[in-house]
Amino acid sequence: MKAEPSFTISDLAREFDVTTRTIRFYEDQGLLELSQTGAAAYLQPHVTVSA
């Protein structure tokens, strides 16, 4: 089984042309689920979207 890629908050912010604070806001609102490993937080490819 292949390991799924993960993305840092900075990677996501750069990819979607938003600030890292925006990514943190989405996490706080429950729109993104990030995994914390040490000082870095990563987003796995599956994104939970709440209605």
N, CA and C atoms as an extended XYZ file, in Angstrom:
153
Properties=species:S:1:pos:R:3:atomname:S:1:resname:S:1:resid:I:1 pbc="F F F"
N         0.848       -1.186        0.000 N   MET     1
C         0.000        0.000        0.000 CA  MET     1
C         0.892        1.247        0.000 C   MET     1
N         0.597        2.183       -0.884 N   LYS     2
C         1.357        3.428       -0.999 CA  LYS     2
C         0.970        4.414        0.087 C   LYS     2
N         1.973        5.086        0.616 N   ALA     3
C         1.693        6.140        1.590 CA  ALA     3
C         1.046        7.328        0.873 C   ALA     3
N         0.012        7.876        1.482 N   GLU     4
C        -0.655        9.034        0.892 CA  GLU     4
C         0.221       10.266        1.082 C   GLU     4
N         0.255       11.151        0.104 N   PRO     5
C         1.054       12.377        0.263 CA  PRO     5
C         0.434       13.273        1.325 C   PRO     5
N         1.247       14.097        1.921 N   SER     6
C         0.733       15.074        2.870 CA  SER     6
C         1.288       16.439        2.496 C   SER     6
N         0.596       17.469        2.909 N   PHE     7
C         0.940       18.826        2.520 CA  PHE     7
C         1.064       19.688        3.765 C   PHE     7
N         2.061       20.541        3.802 N   THR     8
C         2.189       21.461        4.928 CA  THR     8
C         1.211       22.613        4.749 C   THR     8
N         0.996       23.337        5.825 N   ILE     9
C         0.121       24.511        5.763 CA  ILE     9
C         0.669       25.515        4.755 C   ILE     9
N         1.980       25.674        4.742 N   SER    10
C         2.604       26.598        3.780 CA  SER    10
C         2.375       26.138        2.345 C   SER    10
N         2.477       24.821        2.105 N   ASP    11
C         2.216       24.273        0.769 CA  ASP    11
C         0.792       24.617        0.322 C   ASP    11
N        -0.167       24.391        1.209 N   LEU    12
C        -1.569       24.669        0.876 CA  LEU    12
C        -1.808       26.149        0.621 C   LEU    12
N        -1.247       26.978        1.481 N   ALA    13
C        -1.425       28.427        1.327 CA  ALA    13
C        -0.872       28.889       -0.015 C   ALA    13
N         0.296       28.407       -0.369 N   ARG    14
C         0.918       28.774       -1.643 CA  ARG    14
C         0.080       28.267       -2.825 C   ARG    14
N        -0.371       27.013       -2.736 N   GLU    15
C        -1.142       26.401       -3.827 CA  GLU    15
C        -2.460       27.139       -4.088 C   GLU    15
N        -3.113       27.580       -3.018 N   PHE    16
C        -4.429       28.215       -3.160 CA  PHE    16
C        -4.375       29.733       -3.049 C   PHE    16
N        -3.158       30.282       -2.998 N   ASP    17
C        -2.957       31.731       -2.964 CA  ASP    17
C        -3.718       32.395       -1.817 C   ASP    17
N        -3.571       31.807       -0.627 N   VAL    18
C        -4.134       32.377        0.596 CA  VAL    18
C        -3.024       32.420        1.646 C   VAL    18
N        -3.297       33.043        2.776 N   THR    19
C        -2.297       33.094        3.843 CA  THR    19
C        -2.368       31.825        4.688 C   THR    19
N        -1.301       31.577        5.431 N   THR    20
C        -1.309       30.429        6.343 CA  THR    20
C        -2.364       30.651        7.433 C   THR    20
N        -2.624       31.906        7.789 N   ARG    21
C        -3.664       32.206        8.770 CA  ARG    21
C        -5.032       31.762        8.261 C   ARG    21
N        -5.270       31.896        6.953 N   THR    22
C        -6.529       31.439        6.360 CA  THR    22
C        -6.666       29.933        6.531 C   THR    22
N        -5.595       29.199        6.282 N   ILE    23
C        -5.622       27.740        6.448 CA  ILE    23
C        -5.920       27.398        7.907 C   ILE    23
N        -5.285       28.110        8.844 N   ARG    24
C        -5.545       27.894       10.281 CA  ARG    24
C        -7.012       28.208       10.621 C   ARG    24
N        -7.546       29.263       10.035 N   PHE    25
C        -8.952       29.617       10.258 CA  PHE    25
C        -9.856       28.474        9.805 C   PHE    25
N        -9.604       27.940        8.624 N   TYR    26
C       -10.401       26.818        8.114 CA  TYR    26
C       -10.284       25.612        9.043 C   TYR    26
N        -9.088       25.401        9.594 N   GLU    27
C        -8.914       24.310       10.554 CA  GLU    27
C        -9.748       24.577       11.808 C   GLU    27
N        -9.691       25.791       12.336 N   ASP    28
C       -10.457       26.160       13.529 CA  ASP    28
C       -11.963       25.997       13.315 C   ASP    28
N       -12.426       26.252       12.088 N   GLN    29
C       -13.845       26.130       11.757 CA  GLN    29
C       -14.259       24.681       11.494 C   GLN    29
N       -13.289       23.765       11.495 N   GLY    30
C       -13.583       22.353       11.270 CA  GLY    30
C       -13.671       21.975        9.804 C   GLY    30
N       -13.245       22.864        8.909 N   LEU    31
C       -13.311       22.581        7.475 CA  LEU    31
C       -12.136       21.734        7.003 C   LEU    31
N       -11.009       21.834        7.712 N   LEU    32
C        -9.821       21.038        7.400 CA  LEU    32
C        -9.416       20.266        8.640 C   LEU    32
N        -8.879       19.085        8.419 N   GLU    33
C        -8.393       18.274        9.530 CA  GLU    33
C        -6.895       18.076        9.334 C   GLU    33
N        -6.096       18.709       10.204 N   LEU    34
C        -4.653       18.652       10.076 CA  LEU    34
C        -4.061       17.694       11.097 C   LEU    34
N        -2.963       17.038       10.703 N   SER    35
C        -2.224       16.154       11.604 CA  SER    35
C        -0.997       16.898       12.075 C   SER    35
N        -0.762       16.878       13.361 N   GLN    36
C         0.394       17.572       13.930 CA  GLN    36
C         1.509       16.565       14.175 C   GLN    36
N         2.695       16.845       13.626 N   THR    37
C         3.866       16.016       13.894 CA  THR    37
C         5.010       16.947       14.244 C   THR    37
N         5.327       17.027       15.527 N   GLY    38
C         6.363       17.956       15.967 CA  GLY    38
C         5.884       19.378       15.791 C   GLY    38
N         6.713       20.202       15.178 N   ALA    39
C         6.371       21.613       14.977 CA  ALA    39
C         5.569       21.820       13.701 C   ALA    39
N         5.460       20.804       12.864 N   ALA    40
C         4.774       20.947       11.569 CA  ALA    40
C         3.379       20.332       11.610 C   ALA    40
N         2.455       20.918       10.865 N   ALA    41
C         1.111       20.375       10.708 CA  ALA    41
C         0.937       19.990        9.252 C   ALA    41
N         0.297       18.866        9.009 N   TYR    42
C         0.118       18.354        7.657 CA  TYR    42
C        -1.336       18.063        7.384 C   TYR    42
N        -1.716       18.225        6.140 N   LEU    43
C        -3.056       17.892        5.697 CA  LEU    43
C        -2.968       16.648        4.835 C   LEU    43
N        -3.740       15.643        5.171 N   GLN    44
C        -3.818       14.444        4.339 CA  GLN    44
C        -4.791       14.743        3.191 C   GLN    44
N        -4.688       14.036        2.070 N   PRO    45
C        -5.510       14.347        0.903 CA  PRO    45
C        -7.009       14.342        1.129 C   PRO    45
N        -7.521       13.528        2.074 N   HIS    46
C        -8.965       13.537        2.303 CA  HIS    46
C        -9.317       14.770        3.117 C   HIS    46
N       -10.235       15.536        2.600 N   VAL    47
C       -10.658       16.775        3.254 CA  VAL    47
C       -12.111       16.611        3.647 C   VAL    47
N       -12.405       16.906        4.891 N   THR    48
C       -13.781       16.820        5.378 CA  THR    48
C       -14.460       18.159        5.146 C   THR    48
N       -15.587       18.119        4.481 N   VAL    49
C       -16.358       19.337        4.229 CA  VAL    49
C       -17.665       19.221        4.978 C   VAL    49
N       -17.952       20.198        5.832 N   SER    50
C       -19.209       20.168        6.557 CA  SER    50
C       -20.210       21.104        5.907 C   SER    50
N       -21.447       20.688        5.961 N   ALA    51
C       -22.497       21.510        5.352 CA  ALA    51
C       -23.178       22.355        6.388 C   ALA    51
